[in-house]
């Protein structure tokens, strides 16, 4: 009877993972795209101490098949020469030394950067994102097809073991943003590192000024687009949009992911949360107790195979971490507990040298 119950739970978990993993890839534009290309594409990049990341992104923008009309880098109080590096690549640099009351550093950078652009299409990119030569053209084409606003979950470059620990967290992020149960919802979120919208649509919802105090500004922005009747579509980056988010390893990853994990999950629908929980339960059972029963041992193999198949589309996670998925699952648990501690107990989150009060945008 126990084996039957365990088998049923593992089967449900495996099915949940398959159901939630929607391979909605960003596609290369056709050789002769239908319709007129956008007249002007503006790229806005918020950057706080991003001297190591910016050169790669800005260099990738210089070789795009669709050249941006303007690239604006908002230097958010950096102390590492971020602004000087951006200027050397020909970007327009806006320096922020003071943060207005009620804003987070990122929302103020994105909104103020937007105010210094004129493009018909606005592309918001984090400094650690990289675009393939056809990446910007693919983003503009996907937005045109979607008829609204789009965001992209990048393909993650994770060369170190510490970065690979984020496998389960990254897959859960894909589940949340591409879940079929989130599609069409009036509060559907977007993925912040890469967001594309029409200028008119962005202004209609009030832009980042309308979500100025939100730590999860991407989720809140997507909800505003959806509530206004503007379609929201999320994609996987594949080979067109990539990212190395936490080169500092597991500690940086835990700090970065924890700042938004709990509050982000609170914005997700119950069905998606339930299926995610089923999937994680199976990961924990098979990873920690596979030696107790043959059903769990078989489950370990099946989960490892499923993780490997999905991980190939998510990033360079390799074949070892799917087998050792219990380590990645425990890392996810640590991230959630730390996020809970920050948001519920402390009422603030930490990121890039700032303490941000949850829900207020003010430095603590």
N, C-alpha and C positions, 0 to 999 in steps of 0.2 A: 504493500500500500504506500509506504514512504517513497519507494522508488518511482511509483506511478506519479505521485504528487510532484516529486523533484523533476521527473521527466516532463510533466505538463508545464511546470514553471519555466524550465529551460527552453522548451519549444515555443512558449509564448514570448519569451525574451528574444529569441532568435527571430521570430516573426516580426516583433516590434521593430528591431533594428532594420530588417529588410524593408518594412513598410515606411519607415521614417527617412531612409536614405534615398532621396530623390536626386538622381544624377542629371540635374538641369544645368548643363554646361554652357558657359559663354561660348558662342560660336564665332569663328572667323567670318568677317563680312564677305559676301559674294564678290566676285571680280567686278561685276557691274551691278551695284546695289540699286534697288528700286527706289525711286523718289530722289529728291534733292538732298544732298548732304547738308548738315547744319552750316550756316554761314560762319559762325564764330563759336569756338569751344574755349571756355576758360577753365583753367586748372587752379584750384586753391589747395595749398598744402600747409596745415598747421604744423609748426615745428618748435619743439622745446628741447634744446641740447641734442640736436640730431646731426651733428657734424659728420658722424661716421656713416649715417644712412643716406643723407641727402644726395651726395654725388652719384650714387647708383640710380636713384629715381630720376634726377634731373638729366643725367646722361641718357637714360632710356626715353625720356620725353623728346630729346633732340633728334631721335632717329625714327619717330613715328610716321607711318604712312599718312595719317591725318594729323597735320601739325596744329598744335594749340595756338590760338590767336594771342593768348597771354598766359603766363604762369606767374601766380602770385604766391610767395612764401611769406607766411606770417611768423616772424621770429618772436616767440612767446617768452621773453625774458631770458634767453639763452646766455650761457657764460662760456661757450666752447667754440665761438666763431661761426655758429650756424648761419647767421645773416651774411657774413662775408663770403662764405662758400656759395650760398645761393646766388649772390650778386655776380660771382665769377662765372656762373653758368647762364647768366643773362636773365635770371628771374627778377621780377619786381619784388622788393623786400619791404615789408611793413614791420616796424619794430614795436613791440608791446612791452612796456616796463611796469605799467600799472594795470591792475585788473578791476574793472568797474564792479560795484556792489551787485550781488545777485547773479553773477555769471560764473561759470567754470572757465578755466583757461582755454579749453578746447572750443567751447561754444562761442566764446568771444572772438577767438582767432578765426573760426570759420565764418562767422557773420561779418566781421570787419573785413576779412579778406574778400568775401563776396561783394561788399560795398565798393571795392576798388576794381571790380571787373565789369565788363560790358557784354560778355558772350551770351548767345542765345541758349547755349547748353552749358551748365556748370558741372564740373567734375571735382568732387572732394576726395583727395587722396591723403592717406597717412604717409609719413616720410619713409616708412620701412616697406612700402609697396614698390613693386617693380612691374613695368609693362613690357610685354613683347612688342616688336615693331608694329604689329597690327592691333595692339591692345586698345589704344584710344579709339581707333576706327570701329573696333568690335563693340566697345562700350556705347558709342554713339548710335551704332546700328541696332544694338539690342534695345536701347531706350526707345528708338523710333518704333520698333516692332511692338514693344510693350505698351506704348502709348501713354506712359506715365513716368514714374520714377523707378530706378533700379538700384540694386546694390549687389556687390560681388564678395563672396567668401573666397579669399585668395588660396592658391595652392601653396602650402607652407614648406619653406626650406628649413629643415631641422637637422643640421649635421652632427650635433652632439647628443650624447645620451640624455643629458638633463633636459634638452629641448624636446626630445622624443617622448619624455614622460607625459607631455601634454596631449598625447594621442587621443585618449578617451574624452578629454575636455573639448578638443577640437571637433571630434565626431559628434558630440552632443550639440555643439554649436551649429554644425551642419543640420542636424536633426531639427533643431528649433527653427532655423531660418528657412529651411526648405521643406518643412513638414507639410504634407498635403492637407493636414487639418488646420493649418494657419492660413492657407491661401484664401483670399476673399474676405478675411476677417476685417472688421472696421478698425482694429487696433494692431494690424500686422506690423512688426518691426522690420528694421533694415540693419545691414551690417556696416558699421561705421568706417572701416578703413578704405572703402571704395563705394561712393554714392554718386549717382548721376541723375540730374533732373533738368527739366526745362526751366528757364529763368522765371517765366510767368507762373508756373506751378509752384515753384519755391517761394515766390513772393506771395502767392495766394494764401499759403498756409502760415505765413509769418516767418518762414525760414528758421534759422537757429535762434533767432531772438525769441521765438515762441517757446523754446525749450531750454532757455538760457541756464536754468539752475539744475538741469538734469545730468546726473552722472552717466546714465544710459541714454545719452542724447540721440543715438541712432534708433533705438527702439521707439522713443517718443516722437522722433521726426517721421518715421514710417507710419506710426499711428495717425499722425496729423494728415499725411498724404491720403491714407486710406479713408479716414473719416470725411475728407473733402471730396471723395469720389474719384480721386486720382489713382489709377491702378499702381500697385506696388509689386514688383517682381524681383526675386532673388536668384542668383546664379552661383555656380561653382566656377572658379577662375581658370581651372585647367592649366594649359601652358601659356595663357594670355595675360593673366594677372597672378603674380606670385608675391610672396612676402616672407621675410625672416623677422619675426616679431620680437623674439626674446633671445638675442645672442648672448646675454649674460647667463643663460642657463635656467635651471629649475627655480632658483630663488626669484629671479626677475619674472619668470612666467607666473609663479604663484602670486606675486604681488600685483602684477598686471591683470590677471584673470579674476582675482578675488574682489577687485574694486567694483565689479559690475555683475558678478555671478548670481548672487541671491536676488537682487532687484530685477535683473534680467529675466530670471526664471519666473518671478511673480507676474510678469507681463504675458506669459505664454498660456495658451489654452489648456484646460484640464486633460483633454484626451492626449495631447502631445506630452504633457508632464507624466501621465500615467504610463504611457508606452516607454518613455525614457527611463522611468523607475524600474519597469519590468526588465529592460535591457541591462541596466546597471546591476540589478539583483542577480541576474544570471552570470554576469562577469565576476562578481564577488564570490558566488557559490563555487563556480568552476575553478577560479583562480586560487582560492584559499583551501578548498576541501576536495580537490579532484582525486586525491589519494584514498579517500574514504569509501568510494563506491564507483563501480564501473560506469554507472549512468553519468556521474559527474566527470569521470575521465573522458568519456565520449563527448560530453558537453564542452569540455576544455578544447578538444580538437576542433569541434564545430565552431565554437566562438573564435578560436584563433584563425580559422579559415575565413570566417566572415569578416573579422577585423582586417586581415591582410587584404582581402578584396576591396574593402571600403577605403583602407588607408592609402592604397595606390592612387586613389583619386583625390585624397585630401592633402598629401604631402610626401616628403621623402622619409617616411617613418621606418621603412625597411621591413624585414621579415622577423626580426627578433622581438621587437616590442609587442606585436600581436600575440606571440606565444607567452611572453611575460606580462600579459595584460593586467595581472593583479597589481603590479607596481604602478601602472598608469591609472588604474581604478582607485587605488589608495591615494595617489596624488590628487585625483579629482576630489576625493573626500576631504583631504586637507584644504584644498582651495575653497570648498564650500563652507567648511567650518570657520576658516579665517575670514571669509566674506561675511558670514553670519555674525562673527564677533565684531567686525568693523561696523557693519551697517546697523545692527540691532543693539549691541551693547555700547559701542563707542559713539554711534551716530555720525561717524565720519569715515572717509576712506583716504588712503595715502597713495600718491602717485607723482613721480618726478619731482620730489622735494616739496610737494604741497599737501596740506591736510585740508580736505574738502568736506564740509558738512553736508550730509546726505539730504538732498531735497532743497538746499538753499543756494548752492553754488559758491558760498562764501568760504574763504580760508578760515580754518578753525583756529 
